[in-house]
Amino acid sequence: MKTEKLEIEGMSCQHCVMHVRKELSRLDVNIRDVQIGSADIEYDENKVTREDLKKAVNEAGYRVIN
């Protein structure tokens, strides 16, 4: 299992957090924490890639900046 802390641009409220959490939950990941501006995720690199995580954040309307 790999742990990532994603820095996310454009999140400004709890509504944003909800959208990011919803999109990430569609993946086979353990969402440890999502806050305004970041998300801590644990995932199996054999099932999910970092690009998958970035795509999910993009689908929510935000952008990973790290």
Secondary structure, DSSP 8 states (H G I E B T S, - for coil): -EEEEEEEES--SHHHHHHHHHHHHTSSEEEEEEETTEEEEEE-TTT--HHHHHHHHHHTT-EE--
